[in-house]
Amino acid sequence: MLQVLSTHLFLNQRLHPGILELAERSGAEAVEIFAARQHFDYTDREDVRELCDWFRSNQLKPFSMHAPMFPDREMGRAGAPSVNVIHPEKSRRIDAMDEIKRALEAAEQIPFRHLVVHLGEREDGWSQRTIDFALTALEHLGAFSRALGVKLLVENLTNDVTTPEHLVTILELGHLDNVGFCLDLGHAHITVGIAEAVSVLGQRIVSLHVHDNHGAKDEHLWPGDGTIDWKDTAQRLHALATPPAAVLEIGYTLGDAPGTVPDRIRASFERLA
């Protein structure tokens, strides 16, 4: 499996070359850039150029970008609405897709090849309306991303819209053959279970979000600090014809001492080896 570190671990800091250098020293082969404006301002040409220049001069690769969840620098704490492409209000859906496209434009300089997108929020339910909104969003964003050489990956969340079975249904109804899946292991552990998620999503799993929890809430713990059976999980994933990229997505508020982070990153990748 390709070993990828999500910059989500550093979400409360500005993304700068020093963070990328730490990722490389910790054994990561690539990164997933988390598009949050206080962390990486994808609308700032200088910020984008800085990362572009760094990647050109180093071996660490930009594997993917996580689509923005909020359009502001406070992650919605100041009242900004979330980025929700299946919101009941049309204006909110349009605003959400526009914000994601702003982030996608960074691919013109930073050569990431995958974009992880969310369909809805925790309270969004499964209905014909949400199916229609999801299809419209994926078709629209897919056309925009393909022109930039980027493949969309839809992530399983903890809402009813994005259960593994419902994600497969959405892609089949829309004949969205160019869209893949990002299997979030922590979300699967809370909901249907990792075994079922791997079985249902199968060969269309392109990447994983790797983190742990205790089966009740989305804690984004280091692997081994929760209750996921990592040995069984690794066996199921390695049985896939094409092993997905393992994207380590750890919470940024866990309070680990900076000196321990590289060893924890290396140990986490080893659990899926």
Secondary structure, 3 states (H helix, E strand, C coil): CCEEEEHHHHCCCCCCHHHHHHHHHCCCCEEEEECCCCCCCCCCHHHHHHHHHHHHCCCCEEEEEECCCCCCCCCCCCCCCCCCCCCCCHHHHHHHHHHHHHHHHHHHCCCCCEEEECCCCCCCCCCHHHHHHHHHHHHHHHHHHHCCCCEEEEECCCCCCCCHHHHHHHHHHCCCCCCEEEEEHHHHHHCCCHHHHHHHHHHHEEEEEECECCCCCCCCECCCCCCCCHHHHHHHHHCCCCCCEEEECCCCCCCCCHHHHHHHHHHHHHCCC
